[in-house]
Amino acid sequence: MTPVEIGLISVVAIVVLIWLGVYITIALGVVSFVAIWVMRGSVDLSFALTKIAIGDSAMEYTFATIPLFVFMGLIVSKAGLGADIYAVMNQGFRRITGGIGMATVGANAVFAAVTGSSIASASVFSKMSVPEMLTHNYNPRFAVGVVAGSSVLGMIIPPSAMLIIYSFVAEQSVGEMFLAGVVPGLLLAVAYVGAIWFMGRFTPGFVGGSLPQDQEDLMGWGEIASKTLPILGLIFVVLGGLYLGWTTPVEAGAAGSALGILIAAARGKINLKSFWETLIETGHITAALLFLITAASMYARMLGIAGLPNELERILAANELDFFWIMVLLVVLMLFLGTILDTASIILIVVPLFLGLIESMGLSLVWFGIVAVVAAEIGLLTPPLGLSCFVIKATLDDDRIKLKDVFLGALPFAFVMLLVLIILIRYPILSTILL
């Protein structure tokens, strides 16, 4: 077999293994190791490239951002900042049809700016937002759909683990990827709010809900400030520092983590035991991500040796496919894989295949990263794998809400994501305007 054929078989094997439940790191690493061995006939070369992959990934200073931002997200969750910002948003939208849904989107957008995790957002807001909406007679499908849809903001609005992973795969600046995610993330949040207003106006049966009839238990300006200023301060320290050039991504993560500890301590939400538990959990998550990045490095080298990216570029050039059809091919491929794989798997498998082609067309790899992440994130809302939907169902543990209800409720928001993705492809400036 030719190297290209071996490379194609390897990509298919990785997809199948992940679909069968093999951990993505094992699938990427083992298949890539064996493929290089078969292509070059030397196991020593496979071991040598594994050593290089470790040196070029886990040992890189840039990836110190991973434990720092993971720790910051965990400590912020313990400090209860997610519940605070939700309470403020809920009061602001209380007089609008679908207002609790809009509040959920707004709170998720703010919460995402200090956690960077869709799964964390889905878990936190399932416990707060869904019961609140059900109390006010919202349609259960709409309630869980809002949480599922808005949870994906955690992977687009920085700091985002997916943007860090992409920055490694594409050899782009983590800081630039973070800044590039701000406008698209806010655009998606605004699109969600607009979609909720539209559904409340034209399909009220799907939304449901009743408006409050009294003014009891409203927060004063002092309480609103006490609930919003801490998280706004964190956002300014992390994103403001990056945008103004005061800090590097690593320094921003360290500053955000330190401020998060101070906030949690001031609120009495952390002690030595919970602090230690947070450190341990941070270590577990960081180790998993760094192993994943190392395996991805091995996979990228295997693709290079097989010549698959060059072969893909040759085929597309031979068929005279222009920018439009290349983007259609990319989005369709990612949407298909999104039905069977998680976001990280899709990015790590698909992105290396297209990088050379995108670069040869003179397109921004930073813009391409945002497009790739948004396209892959749609998979979090689509069956049969839709990870956010499974997390919401497991977190609620409510027999009245079936997994089918979560997927059907998330469907309109997946469609909104697709529309935003088309806008981001059509107008690249939206991803690069802050750079």
Backbone hydrogen bonds, N-H to C=O, Kabsch-Sander energy under -0.5 kcal/mol:
donor,donor_aa,acceptor,acceptor_aa,energy
6,I,2,T,-2.3
7,G,3,P,-2.6
8,L,4,V,-2.5
9,I,5,E,-2.4
10,S,6,I,-2.2
11,V,7,G,-2.2
12,V,8,L,-2.3
13,A,9,I,-2.6
14,I,10,S,-2.4
15,V,11,V,-2.1
16,V,12,V,-2.5
17,L,13,A,-2.6
18,I,14,I,-2.4
19,W,15,V,-2.4
20,L,16,V,-2.0
21,G,18,I,-1.3
22,V,17,L,-2.6
26,I,23,Y,-0.5
27,A,23,Y,-2.4
28,L,24,I,-2.9
29,G,25,T,-2.6
30,V,26,I,-2.6
31,V,27,A,-1.6
32,S,28,L,-1.9
33,F,29,G,-2.3
34,V,30,V,-2.6
35,A,31,V,-2.6
36,I,32,S,-2.3
37,W,33,F,-1.9
38,V,34,V,-2.6
39,M,35,A,-2.7
40,R,36,I,-2.4
41,G,37,W,-1.8
42,S,37,W,-0.5
46,S,42,S,-1.1
47,F,43,V,-2.2
48,A,44,D,-2.4
49,L,45,L,-2.6
50,T,46,S,-1.9
51,K,47,F,-2.1
52,I,48,A,-2.1
53,A,49,L,-2.6
54,I,50,T,-2.0
55,G,51,K,-2.0
56,D,52,I,-2.3
57,S,53,A,-0.6
57,S,54,I,-0.8
59,M,54,I,-1.4
60,E,57,S,-1.9
63,F,60,E,-1.0
64,A,61,Y,-2.1
65,T,62,T,-1.7
66,I,63,F,-1.0
68,L,64,A,-1.3
69,F,65,T,-2.7
70,V,66,I,-2.4
71,F,67,P,-2.4
72,M,68,L,-2.2
73,G,69,F,-2.3
74,L,70,V,-2.2
75,I,71,F,-2.7
76,V,72,M,-2.3
77,S,73,G,-1.8
78,K,74,L,-2.0
79,A,75,I,-1.6
80,G,77,S,-1.1
81,L,76,V,-1.5
84,D,80,G,-1.6
85,I,81,L,-2.4
86,Y,82,G,-1.7
87,A,83,A,-2.0
88,V,84,D,-1.9
89,M,85,I,-2.4
90,N,86,Y,-2.7
91,Q,87,A,-1.7
92,G,88,V,-1.8
93,F,89,M,-1.8
94,R,91,Q,-0.8
96,I,93,F,-1.7
99,G,96,I,-2.5
102,M,98,G,-2.0
103,A,99,G,-2.7
104,T,100,I,-2.0
105,V,101,G,-2.0
106,G,102,M,-2.6
107,A,103,A,-2.8
108,N,104,T,-2.4
109,A,105,V,-2.2
110,V,106,G,-1.9
111,F,107,A,-3.0
112,A,108,N,-2.5
113,A,109,A,-0.9
113,A,110,V,-0.6
114,V,111,F,-1.5
115,T,111,F,-0.7
115,T,112,A,-0.5
116,G,112,A,-1.3
121,S,117,S,-1.8
122,A,118,S,-2.6
123,S,119,I,-2.2
124,V,120,A,-2.7
125,F,121,S,-2.5
126,S,122,A,-1.2
127,K,123,S,-1.1
128,M,124,V,-1.0
129,S,125,F,-2.1
130,V,125,F,-1.1
132,E,128,M,-1.0
133,M,129,S,-2.5
134,L,130,V,-2.6
135,T,131,P,-2.0
136,H,132,E,-1.2
137,N,134,L,-1.5
138,Y,133,M,-2.6
139,N,207,V,-2.3
143,A,139,N,-2.5
144,V,140,P,-2.3
145,G,141,R,-1.9
146,V,142,F,-2.5
147,V,143,A,-1.4
148,A,144,V,-2.4
149,G,145,G,-2.9
150,S,146,V,-2.7
151,S,147,V,-1.5
152,V,148,A,-0.7
152,V,149,G,-0.9
153,L,150,S,-1.4
154,G,151,S,-1.7
155,M,152,V,-1.8
156,I,153,L,-1.2
157,I,153,L,-2.6
161,A,116,G,-1.3
164,I,160,S,-1.7
165,I,161,A,-2.4
166,Y,162,M,-2.6
167,S,163,L,-2.3
168,F,164,I,-1.5
169,V,165,I,-2.3
170,A,166,Y,-3.1
171,E,168,F,-0.7
172,Q,167,S,-2.4
177,M,173,S,-2.1
178,F,174,V,-2.4
179,L,175,G,-2.3
180,A,176,E,-2.3
181,G,177,M,-1.2
181,G,178,F,-0.6
182,V,178,F,-0.5
182,V,179,L,-1.0
183,V,179,L,-0.6
185,G,181,G,-1.8
186,L,182,V,-2.4
187,L,183,V,-2.8
188,L,184,P,-2.3
189,A,185,G,-2.0
190,V,186,L,-2.6
191,A,187,L,-2.3
192,Y,188,L,-2.2
193,V,189,A,-2.2
194,G,190,V,-2.6
195,A,191,A,-2.3
196,I,192,Y,-2.4
197,W,193,V,-2.3
198,F,194,G,-2.4
199,M,195,A,-2.7
200,G,196,I,-2.7
201,R,197,W,-1.8
202,F,198,F,-2.9
203,T,199,M,-2.2
206,F,203,T,-1.3
207,V,203,T,-1.2
208,G,204,P,-3.4
209,G,137,N,-2.3
210,S,136,H,-1.2
218,L,215,Q,-0.7
224,I,220,G,-2.4
225,A,221,W,-2.3
226,S,222,G,-2.1
227,K,223,E,-1.5
228,T,224,I,-1.9
229,L,225,A,-2.7
232,L,228,T,-2.4
233,G,229,L,-2.6
234,L,230,P,-1.9
235,I,231,I,-2.2
236,F,232,L,-2.4
237,V,233,G,-2.4
238,V,234,L,-2.5
239,L,235,I,-2.2
240,G,235,I,-1.2
241,G,236,F,-1.0
242,L,238,V,-1.3
243,Y,239,L,-2.9
244,L,240,G,-2.6
245,G,241,G,-0.5
245,G,242,L,-0.6
246,W,241,G,-1.7
247,T,241,G,-1.7
252,A,248,T,-2.8
253,G,249,P,-2.2
254,A,250,V,-2.2
255,A,251,E,-2.7
256,G,252,A,-2.6
257,S,253,G,-2.2
258,A,254,A,-2.4
259,L,255,A,-2.4
260,G,256,G,-2.3
261,I,257,S,-2.1
262,L,258,A,-1.9
263,I,259,L,-2.4
264,A,260,G,-2.6
265,A,261,I,-2.6
266,A,262,L,-2.5
267,R,263,I,-1.6
268,G,265,A,-1.2
269,K,264,A,-2.8
270,I,264,A,-0.6
275,F,271,N,-2.7
276,W,272,L,-2.2
277,E,273,K,-2.3
278,T,274,S,-2.1
279,L,275,F,-2.1
280,I,276,W,-2.4
281,E,277,E,-2.4
282,T,278,T,-2.4
283,G,279,L,-2.2
284,H,280,I,-2.2
285,I,281,E,-2.4
286,T,282,T,-2.7
287,A,283,G,-2.6
288,A,284,H,-2.0
289,L,285,I,-2.2
290,L,286,T,-2.7
291,F,287,A,-2.3
292,L,288,A,-1.9
293,I,289,L,-2.4
294,T,290,L,-2.2
295,A,291,F,-2.3
296,A,292,L,-2.2
297,S,293,I,-2.0
298,M,294,T,-1.9
299,Y,295,A,-2.3
300,A,296,A,-2.5
301,R,297,S,-1.8
302,M,298,M,-2.1
303,L,299,Y,-2.3
304,G,300,A,-2.0
305,I,301,R,-2.3
306,A,302,M,-2.4
307,G,303,L,-1.6
308,L,303,L,-1.4
311,E,307,G,-2.0
312,L,308,L,-2.7
313,E,309,P,-2.2
314,R,310,N,-2.2
315,I,311,E,-2.3
316,L,312,L,-2.4
317,A,313,E,-2.1
318,A,314,R,-2.4
319,N,315,I,-1.7
320,E,317,A,-1.2
321,L,316,L,-2.2
326,I,322,D,-2.0
327,M,323,F,-2.3
328,V,324,F,-2.1
329,L,325,W,-2.5
330,L,326,I,-2.4
331,V,327,M,-2.8
332,V,328,V,-2.6
333,L,329,L,-2.3
334,M,330,L,-2.4
335,L,331,V,-2.8
336,F,332,V,-2.4
337,L,333,L,-2.5
338,G,334,M,-1.9
339,T,335,L,-0.5
339,T,336,F,-1.4
340,I,337,L,-1.7
341,L,337,L,-2.8
346,I,342,D,-2.0
347,I,343,T,-2.4
348,L,344,A,-2.5
349,I,345,S,-2.0
350,V,346,I,-2.9
351,V,346,I,-0.5
351,V,347,I,-1.5
353,L,350,V,-1.2
354,F,350,V,-1.0
354,F,351,V,-1.0
355,L,351,V,-1.6
356,G,352,P,-0.5
358,I,354,F,-2.7
359,E,355,L,-2.6
360,S,356,G,-2.2
361,M,357,L,-1.2
362,G,359,E,-1.6
363,L,358,I,-1.9
368,F,364,S,-2.1
369,G,365,L,-1.6
370,I,366,V,-1.6
371,V,367,W,-2.2
372,A,368,F,-2.8
373,V,369,G,-2.5
374,V,370,I,-2.5
375,A,371,V,-2.5
376,A,372,A,-2.4
377,E,373,V,-2.3
378,I,374,V,-1.2
379,G,376,A,-1.2
380,L,377,E,-1.9
381,L,378,I,-1.9
382,T,379,G,-0.7
385,L,339,T,-0.7
386,G,382,T,-2.4
388,S,380,L,-0.6
389,C,380,L,-1.0
389,C,386,G,-0.5
390,F,386,G,-1.7
391,V,387,L,-2.4
392,I,388,S,-2.3
393,K,389,C,-2.2
394,A,390,F,-2.5
395,T,391,V,-2.5
396,L,392,I,-2.4
397,D,393,K,-2.0
399,D,397,D,-0.5
401,I,398,D,-1.6
402,K,400,R,-0.6
406,V,402,K,-1.4
407,F,403,L,-2.1
408,L,404,K,-2.5
409,G,405,D,-2.4
410,A,406,V,-1.8
411,L,407,F,-1.1
414,A,410,A,-2.0
415,F,411,L,-1.9
416,V,412,P,-1.9
417,M,413,F,-2.1
418,L,414,A,-1.9
419,L,415,F,-2.0
420,V,416,V,-2.4
421,L,417,M,-2.5
422,I,418,L,-2.1
423,I,419,L,-1.9
424,L,420,V,-2.5
425,I,421,L,-2.1
426,R,422,I,-2.4
427,Y,423,I,-2.5
430,L,427,Y,-1.8
431,S,428,P,-1.8
432,T,428,P,-1.0
433,I,429,I,-1.4
435,L,432,T,-1.4
